[in-house]
């Protein structure tokens, strides 16, 4: 499946454009089984699976899945994604512990996604996502119902 459009790579700044040209593995938390059509899960640690999307020269080259089995600590899924050579994590929300482990491992965490995995990757390629900051992490804010996000 191709997501390449005219001038797409021009919308992605500096270093990211270089990574995309050379191949990038992007992880996205999913509701249900990971695929390009899967819905993005609203929270990193509460998803069913992670889609790992390989992008080269603005085109999706492959999708693989890692299940989010019962992890004993917040760092376990982060390490599993790092072992798969993920360099970018796209999320709606996550807690402080996994965020810090991603940072420690040099994996970029970006937010501003919704919809399907395919739509999330498209948003990233268009430069519509933004670097996640500590003040946007779960535990730093809640909605009226007491949770960070709604599924």
CNS distance restraints for C-alpha pairs under 8 A (distance, minus, plus):
assign (resid   1 and name CA) (resid  59 and name CA) 7.27 0.50 0.50
assign (resid   1 and name CA) (resid  60 and name CA) 6.05 0.50 0.50
assign (resid   1 and name CA) (resid  61 and name CA) 7.47 0.50 0.50
assign (resid   2 and name CA) (resid  58 and name CA) 7.87 0.50 0.50
assign (resid   2 and name CA) (resid  59 and name CA) 4.94 0.50 0.50
assign (resid   2 and name CA) (resid  60 and name CA) 5.86 0.50 0.50
assign (resid   3 and name CA) (resid  58 and name CA) 6.49 0.50 0.50
assign (resid   3 and name CA) (resid  59 and name CA) 5.24 0.50 0.50
assign (resid   3 and name CA) (resid  60 and name CA) 6.65 0.50 0.50
assign (resid   3 and name CA) (resid 122 and name CA) 6.77 0.50 0.50
assign (resid   4 and name CA) (resid   8 and name CA) 6.48 0.50 0.50
assign (resid   4 and name CA) (resid  57 and name CA) 7.86 0.50 0.50
assign (resid   4 and name CA) (resid  58 and name CA) 5.10 0.50 0.50
assign (resid   4 and name CA) (resid  59 and name CA) 5.42 0.50 0.50
assign (resid   7 and name CA) (resid  11 and name CA) 7.00 0.50 0.50
assign (resid   8 and name CA) (resid  12 and name CA) 7.35 0.50 0.50
assign (resid   8 and name CA) (resid  58 and name CA) 7.14 0.50 0.50
assign (resid   8 and name CA) (resid 125 and name CA) 6.69 0.50 0.50
assign (resid   8 and name CA) (resid 126 and name CA) 6.01 0.50 0.50
assign (resid   9 and name CA) (resid  17 and name CA) 6.11 0.50 0.50
assign (resid   9 and name CA) (resid  57 and name CA) 7.87 0.50 0.50
assign (resid   9 and name CA) (resid  58 and name CA) 6.64 0.50 0.50
assign (resid   9 and name CA) (resid 125 and name CA) 6.95 0.50 0.50
assign (resid   9 and name CA) (resid 126 and name CA) 7.47 0.50 0.50
assign (resid  10 and name CA) (resid  17 and name CA) 7.72 0.50 0.50
assign (resid  11 and name CA) (resid 125 and name CA) 7.36 0.50 0.50
assign (resid  11 and name CA) (resid 126 and name CA) 5.45 0.50 0.50
assign (resid  11 and name CA) (resid 127 and name CA) 5.52 0.50 0.50
assign (resid  12 and name CA) (resid  16 and name CA) 6.27 0.50 0.50
assign (resid  12 and name CA) (resid  17 and name CA) 5.48 0.50 0.50
assign (resid  12 and name CA) (resid 124 and name CA) 7.96 0.50 0.50
assign (resid  12 and name CA) (resid 125 and name CA) 6.26 0.50 0.50
assign (resid  12 and name CA) (resid 126 and name CA) 6.24 0.50 0.50
assign (resid  12 and name CA) (resid 127 and name CA) 4.93 0.50 0.50
assign (resid  13 and name CA) (resid  17 and name CA) 5.95 0.50 0.50
assign (resid  13 and name CA) (resid 127 and name CA) 7.41 0.50 0.50
assign (resid  14 and name CA) (resid  18 and name CA) 6.82 0.50 0.50
assign (resid  15 and name CA) (resid  19 and name CA) 6.40 0.50 0.50
assign (resid  16 and name CA) (resid  20 and name CA) 6.18 0.50 0.50
assign (resid  17 and name CA) (resid  21 and name CA) 6.16 0.50 0.50
assign (resid  18 and name CA) (resid  22 and name CA) 6.33 0.50 0.50
assign (resid  19 and name CA) (resid  23 and name CA) 5.94 0.50 0.50
assign (resid  19 and name CA) (resid  24 and name CA) 5.75 0.50 0.50
assign (resid  20 and name CA) (resid  24 and name CA) 5.25 0.50 0.50
assign (resid  20 and name CA) (resid  55 and name CA) 6.24 0.50 0.50
assign (resid  20 and name CA) (resid  56 and name CA) 5.49 0.50 0.50
assign (resid  20 and name CA) (resid  57 and name CA) 5.69 0.50 0.50
assign (resid  20 and name CA) (resid  58 and name CA) 6.37 0.50 0.50
assign (resid  21 and name CA) (resid  56 and name CA) 5.44 0.50 0.50
assign (resid  21 and name CA) (resid  57 and name CA) 4.26 0.50 0.50
assign (resid  21 and name CA) (resid  58 and name CA) 6.99 0.50 0.50
assign (resid  22 and name CA) (resid  56 and name CA) 6.07 0.50 0.50
assign (resid  22 and name CA) (resid  57 and name CA) 6.98 0.50 0.50
assign (resid  23 and name CA) (resid  54 and name CA) 6.63 0.50 0.50
assign (resid  23 and name CA) (resid  55 and name CA) 5.42 0.50 0.50
assign (resid  23 and name CA) (resid  56 and name CA) 4.28 0.50 0.50
assign (resid  23 and name CA) (resid  57 and name CA) 7.06 0.50 0.50
assign (resid  24 and name CA) (resid  53 and name CA) 7.97 0.50 0.50
assign (resid  24 and name CA) (resid  54 and name CA) 5.58 0.50 0.50
assign (resid  24 and name CA) (resid  55 and name CA) 5.20 0.50 0.50
assign (resid  24 and name CA) (resid  56 and name CA) 6.49 0.50 0.50
assign (resid  24 and name CA) (resid  86 and name CA) 7.35 0.50 0.50
assign (resid  24 and name CA) (resid  87 and name CA) 6.57 0.50 0.50
assign (resid  24 and name CA) (resid  88 and name CA) 7.67 0.50 0.50
assign (resid  25 and name CA) (resid  52 and name CA) 6.15 0.50 0.50
assign (resid  25 and name CA) (resid  53 and name CA) 5.51 0.50 0.50
assign (resid  25 and name CA) (resid  54 and name CA) 4.51 0.50 0.50
assign (resid  25 and name CA) (resid  55 and name CA) 6.42 0.50 0.50
assign (resid  25 and name CA) (resid  85 and name CA) 6.68 0.50 0.50
assign (resid  25 and name CA) (resid  86 and name CA) 4.67 0.50 0.50
assign (resid  25 and name CA) (resid  87 and name CA) 5.77 0.50 0.50
assign (resid  25 and name CA) (resid  88 and name CA) 6.62 0.50 0.50
assign (resid  26 and name CA) (resid  51 and name CA) 7.91 0.50 0.50
assign (resid  26 and name CA) (resid  52 and name CA) 5.47 0.50 0.50
assign (resid  26 and name CA) (resid  53 and name CA) 5.09 0.50 0.50
assign (resid  26 and name CA) (resid  54 and name CA) 6.37 0.50 0.50
assign (resid  26 and name CA) (resid  55 and name CA) 7.61 0.50 0.50
assign (resid  26 and name CA) (resid  86 and name CA) 5.76 0.50 0.50
assign (resid  26 and name CA) (resid  87 and name CA) 6.31 0.50 0.50
assign (resid  26 and name CA) (resid  88 and name CA) 4.81 0.50 0.50
assign (resid  26 and name CA) (resid  89 and name CA) 5.81 0.50 0.50
assign (resid  26 and name CA) (resid  90 and name CA) 7.14 0.50 0.50
assign (resid  26 and name CA) (resid 121 and name CA) 7.80 0.50 0.50
assign (resid  27 and name CA) (resid  50 and name CA) 6.24 0.50 0.50
assign (resid  27 and name CA) (resid  51 and name CA) 5.47 0.50 0.50
assign (resid  27 and name CA) (resid  52 and name CA) 4.43 0.50 0.50
assign (resid  27 and name CA) (resid  53 and name CA) 6.29 0.50 0.50
assign (resid  27 and name CA) (resid  81 and name CA) 7.48 0.50 0.50
assign (resid  27 and name CA) (resid  86 and name CA) 6.44 0.50 0.50
assign (resid  27 and name CA) (resid  88 and name CA) 6.31 0.50 0.50
assign (resid  27 and name CA) (resid  89 and name CA) 4.84 0.50 0.50
assign (resid  27 and name CA) (resid  90 and name CA) 6.20 0.50 0.50
assign (resid  28 and name CA) (resid  40 and name CA) 6.86 0.50 0.50
assign (resid  28 and name CA) (resid  50 and name CA) 5.44 0.50 0.50
assign (resid  28 and name CA) (resid  51 and name CA) 5.23 0.50 0.50
assign (resid  28 and name CA) (resid  52 and name CA) 6.65 0.50 0.50
assign (resid  28 and name CA) (resid  89 and name CA) 6.15 0.50 0.50
assign (resid  28 and name CA) (resid  90 and name CA) 5.24 0.50 0.50
assign (resid  28 and name CA) (resid  91 and name CA) 6.32 0.50 0.50
assign (resid  28 and name CA) (resid 117 and name CA) 6.66 0.50 0.50
assign (resid  28 and name CA) (resid 120 and name CA) 7.89 0.50 0.50
assign (resid  29 and name CA) (resid  40 and name CA) 5.82 0.50 0.50
assign (resid  29 and name CA) (resid  41 and name CA) 5.29 0.50 0.50
assign (resid  29 and name CA) (resid  42 and name CA) 7.78 0.50 0.50
assign (resid  29 and name CA) (resid  43 and name CA) 7.33 0.50 0.50
assign (resid  29 and name CA) (resid  44 and name CA) 5.69 0.50 0.50
assign (resid  29 and name CA) (resid  47 and name CA) 5.63 0.50 0.50
assign (resid  29 and name CA) (resid  48 and name CA) 7.49 0.50 0.50
assign (resid  29 and name CA) (resid  49 and name CA) 6.01 0.50 0.50
assign (resid  29 and name CA) (resid  50 and name CA) 4.45 0.50 0.50
assign (resid  29 and name CA) (resid  51 and name CA) 6.41 0.50 0.50
assign (resid  29 and name CA) (resid  90 and name CA) 7.75 0.50 0.50
assign (resid  29 and name CA) (resid  91 and name CA) 6.80 0.50 0.50
assign (resid  30 and name CA) (resid  34 and name CA) 5.80 0.50 0.50
assign (resid  30 and name CA) (resid  38 and name CA) 6.13 0.50 0.50
assign (resid  30 and name CA) (resid  39 and name CA) 5.73 0.50 0.50
assign (resid  30 and name CA) (resid  40 and name CA) 4.63 0.50 0.50
assign (resid  30 and name CA) (resid  41 and name CA) 4.63 0.50 0.50
assign (resid  30 and name CA) (resid  47 and name CA) 5.54 0.50 0.50
assign (resid  30 and name CA) (resid  48 and name CA) 6.00 0.50 0.50
assign (resid  30 and name CA) (resid  49 and name CA) 5.27 0.50 0.50
assign (resid  30 and name CA) (resid  50 and name CA) 5.55 0.50 0.50
assign (resid  30 and name CA) (resid  51 and name CA) 6.71 0.50 0.50
assign (resid  30 and name CA) (resid 117 and name CA) 7.52 0.50 0.50
assign (resid  31 and name CA) (resid  38 and name CA) 6.48 0.50 0.50
assign (resid  31 and name CA) (resid  39 and name CA) 5.50 0.50 0.50
assign (resid  31 and name CA) (resid  40 and name CA) 6.08 0.50 0.50
assign (resid  31 and name CA) (resid  41 and name CA) 5.05 0.50 0.50
assign (resid  31 and name CA) (resid  47 and name CA) 5.71 0.50 0.50
assign (resid  31 and name CA) (resid  48 and name CA) 5.43 0.50 0.50
assign (resid  31 and name CA) (resid  49 and name CA) 6.83 0.50 0.50
assign (resid  32 and name CA) (resid  38 and name CA) 7.00 0.50 0.50
assign (resid  32 and name CA) (resid  39 and name CA) 7.86 0.50 0.50
assign (resid  32 and name CA) (resid  47 and name CA) 7.73 0.50 0.50
assign (resid  32 and name CA) (resid  48 and name CA) 5.27 0.50 0.50
assign (resid  32 and name CA) (resid  49 and name CA) 6.49 0.50 0.50
assign (resid  33 and name CA) (resid  38 and name CA) 6.82 0.50 0.50
assign (resid  33 and name CA) (resid  48 and name CA) 6.97 0.50 0.50
assign (resid  33 and name CA) (resid  49 and name CA) 6.10 0.50 0.50
assign (resid  33 and name CA) (resid  65 and name CA) 7.60 0.50 0.50
assign (resid  34 and name CA) (resid  38 and name CA) 5.77 0.50 0.50
assign (resid  34 and name CA) (resid  49 and name CA) 5.85 0.50 0.50
assign (resid  34 and name CA) (resid  50 and name CA) 5.98 0.50 0.50
assign (resid  34 and name CA) (resid  51 and name CA) 4.87 0.50 0.50
assign (resid  34 and name CA) (resid  64 and name CA) 7.39 0.50 0.50
assign (resid  34 and name CA) (resid  65 and name CA) 5.47 0.50 0.50
assign (resid  34 and name CA) (resid  66 and name CA) 7.83 0.50 0.50
assign (resid  35 and name CA) (resid  51 and name CA) 6.31 0.50 0.50
assign (resid  35 and name CA) (resid  63 and name CA) 6.74 0.50 0.50
assign (resid  35 and name CA) (resid  64 and name CA) 7.68 0.50 0.50
assign (resid  35 and name CA) (resid  65 and name CA) 7.60 0.50 0.50
assign (resid  35 and name CA) (resid 117 and name CA) 6.96 0.50 0.50
assign (resid  36 and name CA) (resid  51 and name CA) 7.88 0.50 0.50
assign (resid  36 and name CA) (resid  63 and name CA) 7.44 0.50 0.50
assign (resid  36 and name CA) (resid 116 and name CA) 6.69 0.50 0.50
assign (resid  36 and name CA) (resid 117 and name CA) 4.90 0.50 0.50
assign (resid  36 and name CA) (resid 118 and name CA) 4.80 0.50 0.50
assign (resid  37 and name CA) (resid 116 and name CA) 5.51 0.50 0.50
assign (resid  37 and name CA) (resid 117 and name CA) 6.11 0.50 0.50
assign (resid  37 and name CA) (resid 118 and name CA) 6.42 0.50 0.50
assign (resid  38 and name CA) (resid 116 and name CA) 5.35 0.50 0.50
assign (resid  38 and name CA) (resid 117 and name CA) 5.82 0.50 0.50
assign (resid  39 and name CA) (resid 114 and name CA) 7.97 0.50 0.50
assign (resid  39 and name CA) (resid 115 and name CA) 5.67 0.50 0.50
assign (resid  39 and name CA) (resid 116 and name CA) 4.31 0.50 0.50
assign (resid  39 and name CA) (resid 117 and name CA) 6.26 0.50 0.50
assign (resid  40 and name CA) (resid  91 and name CA) 7.98 0.50 0.50
assign (resid  40 and name CA) (resid 113 and name CA) 7.88 0.50 0.50
assign (resid  40 and name CA) (resid 114 and name CA) 6.13 0.50 0.50
assign (resid  40 and name CA) (resid 115 and name CA) 5.83 0.50 0.50
assign (resid  40 and name CA) (resid 116 and name CA) 5.38 0.50 0.50
assign (resid  40 and name CA) (resid 117 and name CA) 5.87 0.50 0.50
assign (resid  40 and name CA) (resid 120 and name CA) 7.75 0.50 0.50
assign (resid  41 and name CA) (resid  46 and name CA) 7.56 0.50 0.50
assign (resid  41 and name CA) (resid  47 and name CA) 5.47 0.50 0.50
assign (resid  41 and name CA) (resid  91 and name CA) 7.95 0.50 0.50
assign (resid  41 and name CA) (resid  92 and name CA) 7.54 0.50 0.50
assign (resid  41 and name CA) (resid 151 and name CA) 6.85 0.50 0.50
assign (resid  42 and name CA) (resid  46 and name CA) 8.00 0.50 0.50
assign (resid  42 and name CA) (resid  47 and name CA) 7.67 0.50 0.50
assign (resid  42 and name CA) (resid  91 and name CA) 7.21 0.50 0.50
assign (resid  42 and name CA) (resid  92 and name CA) 5.19 0.50 0.50
assign (resid  42 and name CA) (resid  93 and name CA) 6.06 0.50 0.50
assign (resid  42 and name CA) (resid 149 and name CA) 5.95 0.50 0.50
assign (resid  42 and name CA) (resid 150 and name CA) 6.68 0.50 0.50
assign (resid  42 and name CA) (resid 151 and name CA) 5.82 0.50 0.50
assign (resid  43 and name CA) (resid  47 and name CA) 6.37 0.50 0.50
assign (resid  43 and name CA) (resid  91 and name CA) 7.05 0.50 0.50
assign (resid  43 and name CA) (resid  92 and name CA) 6.18 0.50 0.50
assign (resid  43 and name CA) (resid  93 and name CA) 4.79 0.50 0.50
assign (resid  43 and name CA) (resid  94 and name CA) 5.54 0.50 0.50
assign (resid  43 and name CA) (resid 149 and name CA) 7.14 0.50 0.50
assign (resid  44 and name CA) (resid  91 and name CA) 6.47 0.50 0.50
assign (resid  44 and name CA) (resid  92 and name CA) 7.64 0.50 0.50
assign (resid  44 and name CA) (resid  93 and name CA) 6.17 0.50 0.50
assign (resid  44 and name CA) (resid  94 and name CA) 5.11 0.50 0.50
assign (resid  44 and name CA) (resid  95 and name CA) 7.96 0.50 0.50
assign (resid  45 and name CA) (resid  68 and name CA) 7.83 0.50 0.50
assign (resid  45 and name CA) (resid  74 and name CA) 7.18 0.50 0.50
assign (resid  45 and name CA) (resid  77 and name CA) 8.00 0.50 0.50
assign (resid  45 and name CA) (resid  94 and name CA) 6.83 0.50 0.50
assign (resid  47 and name CA) (resid  68 and name CA) 6.60 0.50 0.50
assign (resid  48 and name CA) (resid  67 and name CA) 6.29 0.50 0.50
assign (resid  48 and name CA) (resid  68 and name CA) 5.34 0.50 0.50
assign (resid  48 and name CA) (resid  69 and name CA) 7.66 0.50 0.50
assign (resid  49 and name CA) (resid  65 and name CA) 6.64 0.50 0.50
assign (resid  49 and name CA) (resid  66 and name CA) 5.61 0.50 0.50
assign (resid  49 and name CA) (resid  67 and name CA) 4.21 0.50 0.50
assign (resid  49 and name CA) (resid  68 and name CA) 4.83 0.50 0.50
assign (resid  50 and name CA) (resid  65 and name CA) 5.67 0.50 0.50
assign (resid  50 and name CA) (resid  66 and name CA) 5.19 0.50 0.50
assign (resid  50 and name CA) (resid  67 and name CA) 6.31 0.50 0.50
assign (resid  50 and name CA) (resid  68 and name CA) 6.96 0.50 0.50
assign (resid  51 and name CA) (resid  63 and name CA) 6.43 0.50 0.50
assign (resid  51 and name CA) (resid  64 and name CA) 5.82 0.50 0.50
assign (resid  51 and name CA) (resid  65 and name CA) 4.90 0.50 0.50
assign (resid  51 and name CA) (resid  66 and name CA) 6.75 0.50 0.50
assign (resid  51 and name CA) (resid 117 and name CA) 7.48 0.50 0.50
assign (resid  52 and name CA) (resid  63 and name CA) 5.52 0.50 0.50
assign (resid  52 and name CA) (resid  64 and name CA) 5.17 0.50 0.50
assign (resid  52 and name CA) (resid  65 and name CA) 6.11 0.50 0.50
assign (resid  52 and name CA) (resid  66 and name CA) 7.72 0.50 0.50
assign (resid  52 and name CA) (resid  86 and name CA) 7.33 0.50 0.50
assign (resid  53 and name CA) (resid  60 and name CA) 6.81 0.50 0.50
assign (resid  53 and name CA) (resid  61 and name CA) 7.56 0.50 0.50
assign (resid  53 and name CA) (resid  62 and name CA) 5.81 0.50 0.50
assign (resid  53 and name CA) (resid  63 and name CA) 4.53 0.50 0.50
assign (resid  53 and name CA) (resid  64 and name CA) 6.66 0.50 0.50
assign (resid  54 and name CA) (resid  60 and name CA) 5.86 0.50 0.50
assign (resid  54 and name CA) (resid  61 and name CA) 5.45 0.50 0.50
assign (resid  54 and name CA) (resid  62 and name CA) 5.19 0.50 0.50
assign (resid  54 and name CA) (resid  63 and name CA) 6.33 0.50 0.50
assign (resid  55 and name CA) (resid  59 and name CA) 5.34 0.50 0.50
assign (resid  55 and name CA) (resid  60 and name CA) 4.49 0.50 0.50
assign (resid  55 and name CA) (resid  61 and name CA) 5.60 0.50 0.50
assign (resid  55 and name CA) (resid  62 and name CA) 7.42 0.50 0.50
assign (resid  56 and name CA) (resid  60 and name CA) 6.52 0.50 0.50
assign (resid  56 and name CA) (resid  61 and name CA) 6.57 0.50 0.50
assign (resid  58 and name CA) (resid 125 and name CA) 6.93 0.50 0.50
assign (resid  66 and name CA) (resid  81 and name CA) 8.00 0.50 0.50
assign (resid  68 and name CA) (resid  77 and name CA) 6.89 0.50 0.50
assign (resid  71 and name CA) (resid  76 and name CA) 6.05 0.50 0.50
assign (resid  71 and name CA) (resid  77 and name CA) 7.07 0.50 0.50
assign (resid  72 and name CA) (resid  76 and name CA) 7.09 0.50 0.50
assign (resid  74 and name CA) (resid  78 and name CA) 7.44 0.50 0.50
assign (resid  74 and name CA) (resid  97 and name CA) 6.23 0.50 0.50
assign (resid  74 and name CA) (resid  98 and name CA) 5.46 0.50 0.50
assign (resid  75 and name CA) (resid  79 and name CA) 6.14 0.50 0.50
assign (resid  75 and name CA) (resid  97 and name CA) 7.13 0.50 0.50
assign (resid  75 and name CA) (resid  98 and name CA) 5.56 0.50 0.50
assign (resid  75 and name CA) (resid 101 and name CA) 6.34 0.50 0.50
assign (resid  76 and name CA) (resid  80 and name CA) 6.26 0.50 0.50
assign (resid  77 and name CA) (resid  81 and name CA) 6.21 0.50 0.50
assign (resid  78 and name CA) (resid  82 and name CA) 6.20 0.50 0.50
assign (resid  78 and name CA) (resid  98 and name CA) 6.57 0.50 0.50
assign (resid  78 and name CA) (resid 101 and name CA) 6.93 0.50 0.50
assign (resid  78 and name CA) (resid 102 and name CA) 6.45 0.50 0.50
assign (resid  79 and name CA) (resid  83 and name CA) 6.15 0.50 0.50
assign (resid  80 and name CA) (resid  84 and name CA) 6.64 0.50 0.50
assign (resid  81 and name CA) (resid  85 and name CA) 6.66 0.50 0.50
assign (resid  81 and name CA) (resid  86 and name CA) 5.71 0.50 0.50
assign (resid  82 and name CA) (resid  86 and name CA) 5.39 0.50 0.50
assign (resid  82 and name CA) (resid  87 and name CA) 7.60 0.50 0.50
assign (resid  82 and name CA) (resid 105 and name CA) 7.49 0.50 0.50
assign (resid  82 and name CA) (resid 107 and name CA) 7.73 0.50 0.50
assign (resid  86 and name CA) (resid 107 and name CA) 7.09 0.50 0.50
assign (resid  87 and name CA) (resid 106 and name CA) 7.52 0.50 0.50
assign (resid  87 and name CA) (resid 107 and name CA) 4.87 0.50 0.50
assign (resid  87 and name CA) (resid 108 and name CA) 6.19 0.50 0.50
assign (resid  88 and name CA) (resid 107 and name CA) 5.62 0.50 0.50
assign (resid  88 and name CA) (resid 108 and name CA) 4.74 0.50 0.50
assign (resid  88 and name CA) (resid 109 and name CA) 5.98 0.50 0.50
assign (resid  88 and name CA) (resid 110 and name CA) 7.31 0.50 0.50
assign (resid  89 and name CA) (resid 107 and name CA) 6.98 0.50 0.50
assign (resid  89 and name CA) (resid 108 and name CA) 6.11 0.50 0.50
assign (resid  89 and name CA) (resid 109 and name CA) 4.79 0.50 0.50
assign (resid  89 and name CA) (resid 110 and name CA) 6.12 0.50 0.50
assign (resid  90 and name CA) (resid 109 and name CA) 6.08 0.50 0.50
assign (resid  90 and name CA) (resid 110 and name CA) 4.93 0.50 0.50
assign (resid  90 and name CA) (resid 111 and name CA) 5.68 0.50 0.50
assign (resid  90 and name CA) (resid 112 and name CA) 7.98 0.50 0.50
assign (resid  90 and name CA) (resid 113 and name CA) 7.01 0.50 0.50
assign (resid  90 and name CA) (resid 120 and name CA) 7.40 0.50 0.50
assign (resid  91 and name CA) (resid 109 and name CA) 7.39 0.50 0.50
assign (resid  91 and name CA) (resid 110 and name CA) 6.30 0.50 0.50
assign (resid  91 and name CA) (resid 111 and name CA) 5.03 0.50 0.50
assign (resid  91 and name CA) (resid 112 and name CA) 7.23 0.50 0.50
assign (resid  91 and name CA) (resid 113 and name CA) 6.43 0.50 0.50
assign (resid  92 and name CA) (resid 111 and name CA) 5.44 0.50 0.50
assign (resid  92 and name CA) (resid 112 and name CA) 6.19 0.50 0.50
assign (resid  92 and name CA) (resid 113 and name CA) 5.89 0.50 0.50
assign (resid  92 and name CA) (resid 114 and name CA) 7.11 0.50 0.50
assign (resid  93 and name CA) (resid 111 and name CA) 7.36 0.50 0.50
assign (resid  93 and name CA) (resid 136 and name CA) 7.76 0.50 0.50
assign (resid  93 and name CA) (resid 137 and name CA) 6.27 0.50 0.50
assign (resid  93 and name CA) (resid 138 and name CA) 6.19 0.50 0.50
assign (resid  93 and name CA) (resid 148 and name CA) 7.51 0.50 0.50
assign (resid  93 and name CA) (resid 149 and name CA) 7.35 0.50 0.50
assign (resid  94 and name CA) (resid  98 and name CA) 7.05 0.50 0.50
assign (resid  94 and name CA) (resid  99 and name CA) 6.81 0.50 0.50
assign (resid  94 and name CA) (resid 137 and name CA) 5.66 0.50 0.50
assign (resid  94 and name CA) (resid 138 and name CA) 5.44 0.50 0.50
assign (resid  95 and name CA) (resid  99 and name CA) 6.37 0.50 0.50
assign (resid  95 and name CA) (resid 137 and name CA) 5.41 0.50 0.50
assign (resid  95 and name CA) (resid 138 and name CA) 4.72 0.50 0.50
assign (resid  95 and name CA) (resid 139 and name CA) 6.43 0.50 0.50
assign (resid  96 and name CA) (resid 100 and name CA) 6.14 0.50 0.50
assign (resid  96 and name CA) (resid 134 and name CA) 7.26 0.50 0.50
assign (resid  96 and name CA) (resid 137 and name CA) 6.22 0.50 0.50
assign (resid  96 and name CA) (resid 138 and name CA) 7.12 0.50 0.50
assign (resid  96 and name CA) (resid 139 and name CA) 7.63 0.50 0.50
assign (resid  97 and name CA) (resid 101 and name CA) 6.40 0.50 0.50
assign (resid  98 and name CA) (resid 102 and name CA) 6.13 0.50 0.50
assign (resid  99 and name CA) (resid 103 and name CA) 6.28 0.50 0.50
assign (resid  99 and name CA) (resid 109 and name CA) 7.48 0.50 0.50
assign (resid 100 and name CA) (resid 104 and name CA) 6.07 0.50 0.50
assign (resid 101 and name CA) (resid 105 and name CA) 6.16 0.50 0.50
assign (resid 102 and name CA) (resid 106 and name CA) 6.21 0.50 0.50
assign (resid 102 and name CA) (resid 107 and name CA) 5.10 0.50 0.50
assign (resid 102 and name CA) (resid 108 and name CA) 7.06 0.50 0.50
assign (resid 102 and name CA) (resid 109 and name CA) 7.18 0.50 0.50
assign (resid 103 and name CA) (resid 107 and name CA) 5.80 0.50 0.50
assign (resid 103 and name CA) (resid 108 and name CA) 6.86 0.50 0.50
assign (resid 103 and name CA) (resid 109 and name CA) 7.75 0.50 0.50
assign (resid 108 and name CA) (resid 131 and name CA) 7.63 0.50 0.50
assign (resid 109 and name CA) (resid 131 and name CA) 6.10 0.50 0.50
assign (resid 109 and name CA) (resid 132 and name CA) 5.75 0.50 0.50
assign (resid 110 and name CA) (resid 129 and name CA) 6.11 0.50 0.50
assign (resid 110 and name CA) (resid 130 and name CA) 5.28 0.50 0.50
assign (resid 110 and name CA) (resid 131 and name CA) 4.43 0.50 0.50
assign (resid 110 and name CA) (resid 132 and name CA) 5.02 0.50 0.50
assign (resid 111 and name CA) (resid 129 and name CA) 5.57 0.50 0.50
assign (resid 111 and name CA) (resid 130 and name CA) 5.42 0.50 0.50
assign (resid 111 and name CA) (resid 131 and name CA) 6.22 0.50 0.50
assign (resid 111 and name CA) (resid 132 and name CA) 5.52 0.50 0.50
assign (resid 112 and name CA) (resid 128 and name CA) 7.25 0.50 0.50
assign (resid 112 and name CA) (resid 129 and name CA) 4.90 0.50 0.50
assign (resid 112 and name CA) (resid 130 and name CA) 6.26 0.50 0.50
assign (resid 113 and name CA) (resid 119 and name CA) 7.85 0.50 0.50
assign (resid 113 and name CA) (resid 120 and name CA) 5.24 0.50 0.50
assign (resid 113 and name CA) (resid 123 and name CA) 6.96 0.50 0.50
assign (resid 113 and name CA) (resid 129 and name CA) 6.74 0.50 0.50
assign (resid 114 and name CA) (resid 119 and name CA) 7.30 0.50 0.50
assign (resid 114 and name CA) (resid 120 and name CA) 6.25 0.50 0.50
assign (resid 115 and name CA) (resid 119 and name CA) 6.06 0.50 0.50
assign (resid 115 and name CA) (resid 120 and name CA) 6.82 0.50 0.50
assign (resid 116 and name CA) (resid 120 and name CA) 6.21 0.50 0.50
assign (resid 117 and name CA) (resid 121 and name CA) 6.26 0.50 0.50
assign (resid 118 and name CA) (resid 122 and name CA) 6.18 0.50 0.50
assign (resid 119 and name CA) (resid 123 and name CA) 6.14 0.50 0.50
assign (resid 120 and name CA) (resid 124 and name CA) 6.35 0.50 0.50
assign (resid 121 and name CA) (resid 125 and name CA) 6.19 0.50 0.50
assign (resid 122 and name CA) (resid 126 and name CA) 6.16 0.50 0.50
assign (resid 123 and name CA) (resid 127 and name CA) 6.32 0.50 0.50
assign (resid 123 and name CA) (resid 128 and name CA) 5.08 0.50 0.50
assign (resid 123 and name CA) (resid 129 and name CA) 6.21 0.50 0.50
assign (resid 124 and name CA) (resid 128 and name CA) 5.76 0.50 0.50
assign (resid 124 and name CA) (resid 129 and name CA) 5.39 0.50 0.50
assign (resid 132 and name CA) (resid 136 and name CA) 6.67 0.50 0.50
assign (resid 132 and name CA) (resid 137 and name CA) 7.75 0.50 0.50
assign (resid 133 and name CA) (resid 137 and name CA) 7.02 0.50 0.50
assign (resid 135 and name CA) (resid 140 and name CA) 6.14 0.50 0.50
assign (resid 136 and name CA) (resid 140 and name CA) 6.59 0.50 0.50
assign (resid 136 and name CA) (resid 141 and name CA) 7.37 0.50 0.50
assign (resid 137 and name CA) (resid 141 and name CA) 7.37 0.50 0.50
assign (resid 138 and name CA) (resid 142 and name CA) 7.38 0.50 0.50
assign (resid 138 and name CA) (resid 148 and name CA) 5.75 0.50 0.50
assign (resid 139 and name CA) (resid 148 and name CA) 7.44 0.50 0.50
assign (resid 141 and name CA) (resid 148 and name CA) 6.43 0.50 0.50
assign (resid 142 and name CA) (resid 146 and name CA) 5.39 0.50 0.50
assign (resid 142 and name CA) (resid 147 and name CA) 5.15 0.50 0.50
assign (resid 142 and name CA) (resid 148 and name CA) 4.55 0.50 0.50
assign (resid 142 and name CA) (resid 149 and name CA) 7.77 0.50 0.50
assign (resid 143 and name CA) (resid 147 and name CA) 5.55 0.50 0.50
assign (resid 143 and name CA) (resid 148 and name CA) 5.75 0.50 0.50
assign (resid 143 and name CA) (resid 149 and name CA) 7.25 0.50 0.50
